[in-house]
């Protein structure tokens, strides 16, 4: 009598693939995490920017001012109640995808 296992078709092991890291290869999901979509809003406008977590926010701030026709030194940018400095990065401020920067007109004057 032939054993029952010899009547079954051969089963080949499934080959699995591992993600191998190398300097020239970056996984796709890392790219999605590396960029953030940031909304910049003032009283009248909302502008969306896609920015790397490591990029200085000065680049975004200048782009917003250029698009809105405002001088950089006449506005201030605020994130979660704190003034944003041009040298800050989204990573340093712990910004997440979809966060909002608020833009306010600088006020001059006082007593």
Biopython code that builds the backbone (N, CA, C, O; Angstrom):
import numpy as np
from Bio.PDB.StructureBuilder import StructureBuilder

atoms = [
    (1, "UNK", "N", (0.836, -1.176, 0.000)),
    (1, "UNK", "CA", (0.000, 0.000, 0.000)),
    (1, "UNK", "C", (0.889, 1.251, 0.000)),
    (1, "UNK", "O", (1.896, 1.295, 0.706)),
    (2, "UNK", "N", (0.519, 2.260, -0.786)),
    (2, "UNK", "CA", (1.273, 3.508, -0.901)),
    (2, "UNK", "C", (0.752, 4.467, 0.175)),
    (2, "UNK", "O", (-0.458, 4.646, 0.316)),
    (3, "UNK", "N", (1.648, 5.069, 0.916)),
    (3, "UNK", "CA", (1.180, 6.003, 1.945)),
    (3, "UNK", "C", (0.435, 7.178, 1.308)),
    (3, "UNK", "O", (0.749, 7.594, 0.193)),
    (4, "UNK", "N", (-0.547, 7.701, 2.026)),
    (4, "UNK", "CA", (-1.402, 8.769, 1.498)),
    (4, "UNK", "C", (-0.618, 10.032, 1.169)),
    (4, "UNK", "O", (-1.007, 10.769, 0.263)),
    (5, "UNK", "N", (0.467, 10.301, 1.871)),
    (5, "UNK", "CA", (1.237, 11.518, 1.627)),
    (5, "UNK", "C", (1.914, 11.521, 0.265)),
    (5, "UNK", "O", (2.187, 12.587, -0.286)),
    (6, "UNK", "N", (2.184, 10.366, -0.273)),
    (6, "UNK", "CA", (2.836, 10.327, -1.578)),
    (6, "UNK", "C", (1.858, 10.628, -2.702)),
    (6, "UNK", "O", (2.285, 10.896, -3.825)),
    (7, "UNK", "N", (0.570, 10.592, -2.434)),
    (7, "UNK", "CA", (-0.439, 10.884, -3.453)),
    (7, "UNK", "C", (-0.727, 12.384, -3.563)),
    (7, "UNK", "O", (-1.314, 12.836, -4.545)),
    (8, "UNK", "N", (-0.316, 13.143, -2.563)),
    (8, "UNK", "CA", (-0.553, 14.585, -2.581)),
    (8, "UNK", "C", (0.449, 15.265, -3.507)),
    (8, "UNK", "O", (1.581, 14.804, -3.652)),
    (9, "UNK", "N", (0.027, 16.368, -4.137)),
    (9, "UNK", "CA", (0.991, 17.098, -4.970)),
    (9, "UNK", "C", (2.092, 17.691, -4.088)),
    (9, "UNK", "O", (1.911, 17.930, -2.895)),
    (10, "UNK", "N", (3.198, 17.909, -4.708)),
    (10, "UNK", "CA", (4.301, 18.516, -3.973)),
    (10, "UNK", "C", (3.926, 19.931, -3.556)),
    (10, "UNK", "O", (3.368, 20.693, -4.345)),
    (11, "UNK", "N", (4.221, 20.259, -2.369)),
    (11, "UNK", "CA", (3.955, 21.605, -1.867)),
    (11, "UNK", "C", (5.288, 22.303, -1.713)),
    (11, "UNK", "O", (6.178, 21.856, -0.989)),
    (12, "UNK", "N", (5.394, 23.401, -2.411)),
    (12, "UNK", "CA", (6.632, 24.171, -2.334)),
    (12, "UNK", "C", (6.476, 25.232, -1.247)),
    (12, "UNK", "O", (5.397, 25.802, -1.083)),
    (13, "UNK", "N", (7.510, 25.487, -0.534)),
    (13, "UNK", "CA", (7.414, 26.536, 0.485)),
    (13, "UNK", "C", (7.236, 27.898, -0.185)),
    (13, "UNK", "O", (7.780, 28.162, -1.257)),
    (14, "UNK", "N", (6.476, 28.732, 0.465)),
    (14, "UNK", "CA", (6.257, 30.085, -0.052)),
    (14, "UNK", "C", (7.498, 30.907, 0.249)),
    (14, "UNK", "O", (8.022, 30.905, 1.362)),
    (15, "UNK", "N", (7.940, 31.596, -0.763)),
    (15, "UNK", "CA", (9.124, 32.422, -0.590)),
    (15, "UNK", "C", (8.689, 33.769, -0.028)),
    (15, "UNK", "O", (7.792, 34.415, -0.570)),
    (16, "UNK", "N", (9.304, 34.175, 1.022)),
    (16, "UNK", "CA", (8.984, 35.470, 1.606)),
    (16, "UNK", "C", (10.057, 36.468, 1.217)),
    (16, "UNK", "O", (11.207, 36.108, 0.968)),
    (17, "UNK", "N", (9.656, 37.727, 1.170)),
    (17, "UNK", "CA", (10.581, 38.798, 0.811)),
    (17, "UNK", "C", (10.757, 39.705, 2.018)),
    (17, "UNK", "O", (9.788, 40.077, 2.681)),
    (18, "UNK", "N", (11.979, 40.045, 2.285)),
    (18, "UNK", "CA", (12.266, 40.976, 3.363)),
    (18, "UNK", "C", (12.675, 42.310, 2.763)),
    (18, "UNK", "O", (13.287, 42.379, 1.697)),
    (19, "UNK", "N", (12.322, 43.351, 3.470)),
    (19, "UNK", "CA", (12.725, 44.682, 3.050)),
    (19, "UNK", "C", (14.160, 44.901, 3.503)),
    (19, "UNK", "O", (14.464, 44.844, 4.694)),
    (20, "UNK", "N", (15.012, 45.144, 2.565)),
    (20, "UNK", "CA", (16.426, 45.331, 2.864)),
    (20, "UNK", "C", (16.732, 46.817, 2.765)),
    (20, "UNK", "O", (16.460, 47.451, 1.745)),
    (21, "UNK", "N", (17.285, 47.351, 3.806)),
    (21, "UNK", "CA", (17.642, 48.763, 3.808)),
    (21, "UNK", "C", (19.011, 48.945, 3.185)),
    (21, "UNK", "O", (19.940, 48.175, 3.426)),
    (22, "UNK", "N", (19.104, 49.959, 2.399)),
    (22, "UNK", "CA", (20.391, 50.346, 1.840)),
    (22, "UNK", "C", (20.353, 51.847, 1.628)),
    (22, "UNK", "O", (19.270, 52.430, 1.582)),
    (23, "UNK", "N", (21.492, 52.481, 1.498)),
    (23, "UNK", "CA", (21.500, 53.931, 1.303)),
    (23, "UNK", "C", (20.755, 54.366, 0.045)),
    (23, "UNK", "O", (20.227, 55.477, -0.002)),
    (24, "UNK", "N", (20.705, 53.512, -0.974)),
    (24, "UNK", "CA", (20.069, 53.880, -2.235)),
    (24, "UNK", "C", (18.604, 53.480, -2.301)),
    (24, "UNK", "O", (17.907, 53.849, -3.247)),
    (25, "UNK", "N", (18.131, 52.743, -1.328)),
    (25, "UNK", "CA", (16.751, 52.271, -1.359)),
    (25, "UNK", "C", (16.025, 52.735, -0.108)),
    (25, "UNK", "O", (16.449, 52.455, 1.013)),
    (26, "UNK", "N", (14.916, 53.452, -0.317)),
    (26, "UNK", "CA", (14.088, 53.859, 0.810)),
    (26, "UNK", "C", (12.691, 53.319, 0.575)),
    (26, "UNK", "O", (12.165, 53.451, -0.530)),
    (27, "UNK", "N", (12.081, 52.722, 1.567)),
    (27, "UNK", "CA", (10.730, 52.202, 1.381)),
    (27, "UNK", "C", (9.734, 53.329, 1.155)),
    (27, "UNK", "O", (9.928, 54.446, 1.635)),
    (28, "UNK", "N", (8.668, 53.030, 0.423)),
    (28, "UNK", "CA", (7.675, 54.048, 0.090)),
    (28, "UNK", "C", (7.015, 54.651, 1.316)),
    (28, "UNK", "O", (6.781, 55.858, 1.367)),
    (29, "UNK", "N", (6.713, 53.818, 2.305)),
    (29, "UNK", "CA", (6.021, 54.347, 3.466)),
    (29, "UNK", "C", (6.861, 55.383, 4.200)),
    (29, "UNK", "O", (6.302, 56.249, 4.873)),
    (30, "UNK", "N", (8.163, 55.323, 4.093)),
    (30, "UNK", "CA", (9.015, 56.319, 4.739)),
    (30, "UNK", "C", (8.845, 57.680, 4.075)),
    (30, "UNK", "O", (8.938, 58.712, 4.740)),
    (31, "UNK", "N", (8.597, 57.688, 2.770)),
    (31, "UNK", "CA", (8.402, 58.952, 2.073)),
    (31, "UNK", "C", (7.139, 59.644, 2.548)),
    (31, "UNK", "O", (7.123, 60.867, 2.690)),
    (32, "UNK", "N", (6.091, 58.894, 2.795)),
    (32, "UNK", "CA", (4.841, 59.483, 3.253)),
    (32, "UNK", "C", (5.008, 60.098, 4.639)),
    (32, "UNK", "O", (4.406, 61.129, 4.938)),
    (33, "UNK", "N", (5.804, 59.486, 5.467)),
    (33, "UNK", "CA", (6.018, 59.978, 6.816)),
    (33, "UNK", "C", (6.941, 61.192, 6.809)),
    (33, "UNK", "O", (6.837, 62.054, 7.682)),
    (34, "UNK", "N", (7.828, 61.267, 5.848)),
    (34, "UNK", "CA", (8.817, 62.331, 5.797)),
    (34, "UNK", "C", (8.198, 63.691, 5.448)),
    (34, "UNK", "O", (8.737, 64.723, 5.846)),
    (35, "UNK", "N", (7.096, 63.711, 4.726)),
    (35, "UNK", "CA", (6.440, 64.949, 4.322)),
    (35, "UNK", "C", (5.172, 65.182, 5.134)),
    (35, "UNK", "O", (4.497, 64.243, 5.553)),
    (36, "UNK", "N", (4.871, 66.457, 5.342)),
    (36, "UNK", "CA", (3.644, 66.846, 6.032)),
    (36, "UNK", "C", (2.867, 67.810, 5.160)),
    (36, "UNK", "O", (3.454, 68.587, 4.407)),
    (37, "UNK", "N", (1.554, 67.763, 5.259)),
    (37, "UNK", "CA", (0.695, 68.766, 4.648)),
    (37, "UNK", "C", (0.325, 69.745, 5.749)),
    (37, "UNK", "O", (-0.314, 69.376, 6.735)),
    (38, "UNK", "N", (0.730, 70.995, 5.574)),
    (38, "UNK", "CA", (0.504, 72.029, 6.576)),
    (38, "UNK", "C", (-0.422, 73.085, 5.989)),
    (38, "UNK", "O", (-0.218, 73.557, 4.871)),
    (39, "UNK", "N", (-1.440, 73.447, 6.758)),
    (39, "UNK", "CA", (-2.359, 74.512, 6.337)),
    (39, "UNK", "C", (-1.885, 75.812, 6.979)),
    (39, "UNK", "O", (-1.631, 75.866, 8.182)),
    (40, "UNK", "N", (-1.771, 76.850, 6.166)),
    (40, "UNK", "CA", (-1.399, 78.173, 6.658)),
    (40, "UNK", "C", (-2.597, 79.075, 6.418)),
    (40, "UNK", "O", (-3.079, 79.195, 5.291)),
    (41, "UNK", "N", (-3.072, 79.705, 7.475)),
    (41, "UNK", "CA", (-4.297, 80.486, 7.359)),
    (41, "UNK", "C", (-4.142, 81.862, 8.004)),
    (41, "UNK", "O", (-3.521, 82.009, 9.056)),
    (42, "UNK", "N", (-4.720, 82.856, 7.348)),
    (42, "UNK", "CA", (-4.867, 84.172, 7.957)),
    (42, "UNK", "C", (-6.366, 84.463, 7.974)),
    (42, "UNK", "O", (-7.160, 83.532, 7.834)),
    (43, "UNK", "N", (-6.771, 85.689, 8.136)),
    (43, "UNK", "CA", (-8.205, 86.000, 8.223)),
    (43, "UNK", "C", (-8.973, 85.632, 6.962)),
    (43, "UNK", "O", (-10.137, 85.240, 7.044)),
    (44, "UNK", "N", (-8.351, 85.749, 5.816)),
    (44, "UNK", "CA", (-9.072, 85.604, 4.555)),
    (44, "UNK", "C", (-8.703, 84.374, 3.739)),
    (44, "UNK", "O", (-9.475, 83.969, 2.871)),
    (45, "UNK", "N", (-7.576, 83.784, 3.983)),
    (45, "UNK", "CA", (-7.067, 82.754, 3.080)),
    (45, "UNK", "C", (-6.596, 81.506, 3.815)),
    (45, "UNK", "O", (-6.191, 81.552, 4.977)),
    (46, "UNK", "N", (-6.664, 80.388, 3.093)),
    (46, "UNK", "CA", (-6.054, 79.139, 3.539)),
    (46, "UNK", "C", (-5.175, 78.647, 2.401)),
    (46, "UNK", "O", (-5.635, 78.509, 1.267)),
    (47, "UNK", "N", (-3.924, 78.385, 2.701)),
    (47, "UNK", "CA", (-2.993, 77.875, 1.702)),
    (47, "UNK", "C", (-2.381, 76.600, 2.273)),
    (47, "UNK", "O", (-1.985, 76.555, 3.438)),
    (48, "UNK", "N", (-2.308, 75.571, 1.440)),
    (48, "UNK", "CA", (-1.757, 74.291, 1.872)),
    (48, "UNK", "C", (-0.363, 74.103, 1.291)),
    (48, "UNK", "O", (-0.121, 74.384, 0.117)),
    (49, "UNK", "N", (0.540, 73.629, 2.120)),
    (49, "UNK", "CA", (1.910, 73.371, 1.713)),
    (49, "UNK", "C", (2.283, 71.944, 2.072)),
    (49, "UNK", "O", (1.874, 71.425, 3.111)),
    (50, "UNK", "N", (3.063, 71.316, 1.207)),
    (50, "UNK", "CA", (3.655, 70.015, 1.503)),
    (50, "UNK", "C", (5.123, 70.284, 1.792)),
    (50, "UNK", "O", (5.835, 70.851, 0.962)),
    (51, "UNK", "N", (5.568, 69.878, 2.966)),
    (51, "UNK", "CA", (6.908, 70.237, 3.411)),
    (51, "UNK", "C", (7.550, 69.052, 4.131)),
    (51, "UNK", "O", (6.870, 68.268, 4.793)),
    (52, "UNK", "N", (8.859, 68.938, 3.991)),
    (52, "UNK", "CA", (9.591, 67.900, 4.723)),
    (52, "UNK", "C", (9.673, 68.289, 6.197)),
    (52, "UNK", "O", (9.687, 69.471, 6.541)),
    (53, "UNK", "N", (9.725, 67.290, 7.048)),
    (53, "UNK", "CA", (9.823, 67.540, 8.484)),
    (53, "UNK", "C", (11.109, 68.262, 8.864)),
    (53, "UNK", "O", (11.165, 68.939, 9.891)),
    (54, "UNK", "N", (12.140, 68.120, 8.039)),
    (54, "UNK", "CA", (13.445, 68.701, 8.359)),
    (54, "UNK", "C", (13.678, 70.067, 7.719)),
    (54, "UNK", "O", (14.717, 70.684, 7.954)),
    (55, "UNK", "N", (12.733, 70.549, 6.916)),
    (55, "UNK", "CA", (12.891, 71.837, 6.233)),
    (55, "UNK", "C", (12.594, 72.989, 7.188)),
    (55, "UNK", "O", (11.611, 72.951, 7.929)),
    (56, "UNK", "N", (13.439, 74.002, 7.168)),
    (56, "UNK", "CA", (13.179, 75.182, 7.997)),
    (56, "UNK", "C", (11.882, 75.842, 7.537)),
    (56, "UNK", "O", (11.618, 75.955, 6.340)),
    (57, "UNK", "N", (11.086, 76.271, 8.498)),
    (57, "UNK", "CA", (9.789, 76.869, 8.177)),
    (57, "UNK", "C", (9.924, 78.219, 7.482)),
    (57, "UNK", "O", (8.942, 78.739, 6.954)),
    (58, "UNK", "N", (11.104, 78.786, 7.475)),
    (58, "UNK", "CA", (11.347, 80.041, 6.758)),
    (58, "UNK", "C", (10.941, 79.905, 5.286)),
    (58, "UNK", "O", (10.401, 80.842, 4.697)),
    (59, "UNK", "N", (11.201, 78.750, 4.707)),
    (59, "UNK", "CA", (10.861, 78.512, 3.303)),
    (59, "UNK", "C", (9.344, 78.597, 3.093)),
    (59, "UNK", "O", (8.881, 79.230, 2.144)),
    (60, "UNK", "N", (8.589, 77.970, 3.966)),
    (60, "UNK", "CA", (7.130, 78.010, 3.894)),
    (60, "UNK", "C", (6.618, 79.422, 4.170)),
    (60, "UNK", "O", (5.708, 79.896, 3.490)),
    (61, "UNK", "N", (7.192, 80.088, 5.155)),
    (61, "UNK", "CA", (6.760, 81.434, 5.526)),
    (61, "UNK", "C", (6.968, 82.417, 4.371)),
    (61, "UNK", "O", (6.091, 83.228, 4.072)),
    (62, "UNK", "N", (8.126, 82.338, 3.731)),
    (62, "UNK", "CA", (8.396, 83.212, 2.582)),
    (62, "UNK", "C", (7.452, 82.913, 1.427)),
    (62, "UNK", "O", (6.967, 83.834, 0.769)),
    (63, "UNK", "N", (7.188, 81.639, 1.176)),
    (63, "UNK", "CA", (6.282, 81.263, 0.088)),
    (63, "UNK", "C", (4.878, 81.788, 0.352)),
    (63, "UNK", "O", (4.219, 82.279, -0.565)),
    (64, "UNK", "N", (4.416, 81.693, 1.584)),
    (64, "UNK", "CA", (3.089, 82.216, 1.922)),
    (64, "UNK", "C", (3.035, 83.722, 1.697)),
    (64, "UNK", "O", (2.097, 84.229, 1.082)),
    (65, "UNK", "N", (4.036, 84.434, 2.192)),
    (65, "UNK", "CA", (4.071, 85.894, 2.030)),
    (65, "UNK", "C", (4.114, 86.288, 0.558)),
    (65, "UNK", "O", (3.437, 87.233, 0.153)),
    (66, "UNK", "N", (4.898, 85.580, -0.242)),
    (66, "UNK", "CA", (4.968, 85.872, -1.677)),
    (66, "UNK", "C", (3.611, 85.675, -2.337)),
    (66, "UNK", "O", (3.179, 86.514, -3.127)),
    (67, "UNK", "N", (2.934, 84.575, -2.021)),
    (67, "UNK", "CA", (1.627, 84.294, -2.630)),
    (67, "UNK", "C", (0.572, 85.310, -2.227)),
    (67, "UNK", "O", (-0.312, 85.639, -3.018)),
    (68, "UNK", "N", (0.663, 85.809, -1.001)),
    (68, "UNK", "CA", (-0.347, 86.737, -0.500)),
    (68, "UNK", "C", (0.046, 88.200, -0.702)),
    (68, "UNK", "O", (-0.734, 89.101, -0.394)),
    (69, "UNK", "N", (1.248, 88.436, -1.217)),
    (69, "UNK", "CA", (1.705, 89.805, -1.449)),
    (69, "UNK", "C", (1.967, 90.566, -0.156)),
    (69, "UNK", "O", (1.748, 91.775, -0.085)),
    (70, "UNK", "N", (2.434, 89.857, 0.860)),
    (70, "UNK", "CA", (2.709, 90.488, 2.151)),
    (70, "UNK", "C", (4.215, 90.499, 2.397)),
    (70, "UNK", "O", (4.934, 89.596, 1.969)),
    (71, "UNK", "N", (4.674, 91.529, 3.087)),
    (71, "UNK", "CA", (6.084, 91.584, 3.471)),
    (71, "UNK", "C", (6.292, 90.671, 4.676)),
    (71, "UNK", "O", (5.474, 90.639, 5.595)),
    (72, "UNK", "N", (7.391, 89.936, 4.658)),
    (72, "UNK", "CA", (7.684, 88.959, 5.709)),
    (72, "UNK", "C", (7.706, 89.596, 7.098)),
    (72, "UNK", "O", (7.257, 88.991, 8.071)),
    (73, "UNK", "N", (8.229, 90.816, 7.184)),
    (73, "UNK", "CA", (8.365, 91.461, 8.493)),
    (73, "UNK", "C", (7.073, 92.110, 8.990)),
    (73, "UNK", "O", (7.071, 92.725, 10.057)),
    (74, "UNK", "N", (5.976, 91.988, 8.240)),
    (74, "UNK", "CA", (4.706, 92.578, 8.675)),
    (74, "UNK", "C", (3.740, 91.544, 9.242)),
    (74, "UNK", "O", (2.634, 91.890, 9.656)),
    (75, "UNK", "N", (4.147, 90.286, 9.265)),
    (75, "UNK", "CA", (3.269, 89.229, 9.783)),
    (75, "UNK", "C", (4.028, 88.361, 10.783)),
    (75, "UNK", "O", (5.258, 88.350, 10.813)),
    (76, "UNK", "N", (3.272, 87.639, 11.596)),
    (76, "UNK", "CA", (3.878, 86.654, 12.492)),
    (76, "UNK", "C", (3.134, 85.341, 12.329)),
    (76, "UNK", "O", (1.925, 85.326, 12.098)),
    (77, "UNK", "N", (3.854, 84.253, 12.448)),
    (77, "UNK", "CA", (3.300, 82.911, 12.307)),
    (77, "UNK", "C", (3.232, 82.278, 13.693)),
    (77, "UNK", "O", (4.169, 82.372, 14.485)),
    (78, "UNK", "N", (2.093, 81.626, 13.967)),
    (78, "UNK", "CA", (1.861, 81.049, 15.288)),
    (78, "UNK", "C", (1.406, 79.603, 15.133)),
    (78, "UNK", "O", (0.557, 79.288, 14.299)),
    (79, "UNK", "N", (1.990, 78.726, 15.959)),
    (79, "UNK", "CA", (1.571, 77.324, 16.003)),
    (79, "UNK", "C", (1.266, 76.964, 17.448)),
    (79, "UNK", "O", (2.127, 77.081, 18.320)),
    (80, "UNK", "N", (0.054, 76.531, 17.694)),
    (80, "UNK", "CA", (-0.408, 76.151, 19.038)),
    (80, "UNK", "C", (-0.088, 77.232, 20.070)),
    (80, "UNK", "O", (0.382, 76.937, 21.169)),
    (81, "UNK", "N", (-0.350, 78.488, 19.698)),
    (81, "UNK", "CA", (-0.181, 79.605, 20.618)),
    (81, "UNK", "C", (1.230, 80.132, 20.761)),
    (81, "UNK", "O", (1.445, 81.107, 21.480)),
    (82, "UNK", "N", (2.190, 79.526, 20.108)),
    (82, "UNK", "CA", (3.584, 79.953, 20.210)),
    (82, "UNK", "C", (4.066, 80.516, 18.879)),
    (82, "UNK", "O", (3.791, 79.962, 17.814)),
    (83, "UNK", "N", (4.780, 81.609, 18.961)),
    (83, "UNK", "CA", (5.333, 82.215, 17.750)),
    (83, "UNK", "C", (6.354, 81.276, 17.113)),
    (83, "UNK", "O", (7.189, 80.688, 17.801)),
    (84, "UNK", "N", (6.275, 81.148, 15.803)),
    (84, "UNK", "CA", (7.178, 80.282, 15.047)),
    (84, "UNK", "C", (8.357, 81.113, 14.550)),
    (84, "UNK", "O", (8.176, 82.199, 14.000)),
    (85, "UNK", "N", (9.548, 80.599, 14.748)),
    (85, "UNK", "CA", (10.760, 81.254, 14.266)),
    (85, "UNK", "C", (11.127, 80.682, 12.897)),
    (85, "UNK", "O", (10.858, 79.511, 12.629)),
    (86, "UNK", "N", (11.733, 81.486, 12.032)),
    (86, "UNK", "CA", (12.119, 80.990, 10.702)),
    (86, "UNK", "C", (13.044, 79.780, 10.742)),
    (86, "UNK", "O", (13.051, 78.976, 9.810)),
    (87, "UNK", "N", (13.819, 79.642, 11.802)),
    (87, "UNK", "CA", (14.754, 78.516, 11.898)),
    (87, "UNK", "C", (14.102, 77.245, 12.441)),
    (87, "UNK", "O", (14.728, 76.185, 12.440)),
    (88, "UNK", "N", (12.854, 77.335, 12.904)),
    (88, "UNK", "CA", (12.141, 76.146, 13.392)),
    (88, "UNK", "C", (11.857, 75.189, 12.245)),
    (88, "UNK", "O", (11.742, 75.600, 11.090)),
    (89, "UNK", "N", (11.745, 73.912, 12.575)),
    (89, "UNK", "CA", (11.347, 72.888, 11.605)),
    (89, "UNK", "C", (10.073, 72.219, 12.117)),
    (89, "UNK", "O", (9.799, 72.254, 13.317)),
    (90, "UNK", "N", (9.291, 71.609, 11.222)),
    (90, "UNK", "CA", (8.111, 70.871, 11.682)),
    (90, "UNK", "C", (8.467, 69.793, 12.704)),
    (90, "UNK", "O", (7.711, 69.550, 13.645)),
    (91, "UNK", "N", (9.598, 69.161, 12.521)),
    (91, "UNK", "CA", (10.030, 68.124, 13.454)),
    (91, "UNK", "C", (10.288, 68.705, 14.842)),
    (91, "UNK", "O", (9.867, 68.125, 15.843)),
    (92, "UNK", "N", (10.970, 69.835, 14.908)),
    (92, "UNK", "CA", (11.285, 70.471, 16.190)),
    (92, "UNK", "C", (10.021, 70.918, 16.920)),
    (92, "UNK", "O", (9.971, 70.896, 18.150)),
    (93, "UNK", "N", (9.002, 71.325, 16.164)),
    (93, "UNK", "CA", (7.736, 71.760, 16.763)),
    (93, "UNK", "C", (6.767, 70.601, 16.974)),
    (93, "UNK", "O", (5.649, 70.795, 17.452)),
    (94, "UNK", "N", (7.203, 69.398, 16.614)),
    (94, "UNK", "CA", (6.379, 68.190, 16.719)),
    (94, "UNK", "C", (5.055, 68.347, 15.968)),
    (94, "UNK", "O", (3.993, 67.969, 16.462)),
    (95, "UNK", "N", (5.144, 68.913, 14.767)),
    (95, "UNK", "CA", (3.958, 69.089, 13.935)),
    (95, "UNK", "C", (3.563, 67.754, 13.320)),
    (95, "UNK", "O", (4.403, 66.889, 13.072)),
    (96, "UNK", "N", (2.269, 67.611, 13.083)),
    (96, "UNK", "CA", (1.734, 66.404, 12.463)),
    (96, "UNK", "C", (1.063, 66.779, 11.151)),
    (96, "UNK", "O", (0.765, 67.948, 10.906)),
    (97, "UNK", "N", (0.831, 65.790, 10.321)),
    (97, "UNK", "CA", (0.166, 66.008, 9.041)),
    (97, "UNK", "C", (-1.195, 66.656, 9.279)),
    (97, "UNK", "O", (-1.982, 66.176, 10.095)),
    (98, "UNK", "N", (-1.470, 67.753, 8.560)),
    (98, "UNK", "CA", (-2.752, 68.437, 8.678)),
    (98, "UNK", "C", (-2.779, 69.558, 9.700)),
    (98, "UNK", "O", (-3.809, 70.214, 9.853)),
    (99, "UNK", "N", (-1.679, 69.799, 10.407)),
    (99, "UNK", "CA", (-1.639, 70.884, 11.390)),
    (99, "UNK", "C", (-1.747, 72.240, 10.698)),
    (99, "UNK", "O", (-1.516, 72.361, 9.495)),
    (100, "UNK", "N", (-2.105, 73.259, 11.489)),
    (100, "UNK", "CA", (-2.337, 74.601, 10.957)),
    (100, "UNK", "C", (-1.384, 75.611, 11.578)),
    (100, "UNK", "O", (-1.186, 75.637, 12.793)),
    (101, "UNK", "N", (-0.799, 76.440, 10.724)),
    (101, "UNK", "CA", (-0.064, 77.625, 11.164)),
    (101, "UNK", "C", (-0.996, 78.812, 10.973)),
    (101, "UNK", "O", (-1.596, 78.972, 9.910)),
    (102, "UNK", "N", (-1.116, 79.638, 11.993)),
    (102, "UNK", "CA", (-1.945, 80.837, 11.891)),
    (102, "UNK", "C", (-1.045, 82.032, 11.619)),
    (102, "UNK", "O", (0.063, 82.129, 12.146)),
    (103, "UNK", "N", (-1.541, 82.939, 10.785)),
    (103, "UNK", "CA", (-0.770, 84.125, 10.418)),
    (103, "UNK", "C", (-1.524, 85.355, 10.907)),
    (103, "UNK", "O", (-2.717, 85.512, 10.647)),
    (104, "UNK", "N", (-0.815, 86.220, 11.615)),
    (104, "UNK", "CA", (-1.405, 87.446, 12.146)),
    (104, "UNK", "C", (-0.600, 88.643, 11.671)),
    (104, "UNK", "O", (0.610, 88.555, 11.464)),
    (105, "UNK", "N", (-1.297, 89.768, 11.502)),
    (105, "UNK", "CA", (-0.650, 91.019, 11.142)),
    (105, "UNK", "C", (0.112, 91.532, 12.359)),
    (105, "UNK", "O", (-0.444, 91.593, 13.456)),
    (106, "UNK", "N", (1.382, 91.900, 12.176)),
    (106, "UNK", "CA", (2.152, 92.487, 13.279)),
    (106, "UNK", "C", (1.516, 93.815, 13.645)),
    (106, "UNK", "O", (1.113, 94.586, 12.775)),
    (107, "UNK", "N", (1.433, 94.070, 14.926)),
    (107, "UNK", "CA", (0.882, 95.341, 15.376)),
    (107, "UNK", "C", (1.998, 96.174, 15.978)),
    (107, "UNK", "O", (2.782, 95.700, 16.801)),
    (108, "UNK", "N", (2.049, 97.414, 15.550)),
    (108, "UNK", "CA", (3.065, 98.332, 16.038)),
    (108, "UNK", "C", (2.366, 99.412, 16.839)),
    (108, "UNK", "O", (1.308, 99.906, 16.451)),
    (109, "UNK", "N", (2.949, 99.759, 17.922)),
    (109, "UNK", "CA", (2.356, 100.836, 18.711)),
    (109, "UNK", "C", (2.405, 100.522, 20.185)),
    (109, "UNK", "O", (3.084, 99.586, 20.608)),
    (110, "UNK", "N", (1.711, 101.276, 20.943)),
    (110, "UNK", "CA", (1.680, 101.085, 22.387)),
    (110, "UNK", "C", (1.830, 102.417, 23.074)),
    (110, "UNK", "O", (1.684, 103.471, 22.457)),
    (111, "UNK", "N", (2.118, 102.363, 24.332)),
    (111, "UNK", "CA", (2.223, 103.586, 25.135)),
    (111, "UNK", "C", (3.523, 104.291, 24.931)),
    (111, "UNK", "O", (3.760, 105.335, 25.538)),
]
sb = StructureBuilder()
sb.init_structure("model")
sb.init_model(0)
sb.init_chain("A")
sb.init_seg("    ")
for serial, (resi, resn, name, xyz) in enumerate(atoms, 1):
    if name == "N":
        sb.init_residue(resn, " ", resi, " ")
    sb.init_atom(name, np.array(xyz, "f"), 0.0, 1.0, " ", f" {name:<3s}", serial, name[0])
structure = sb.get_structure()
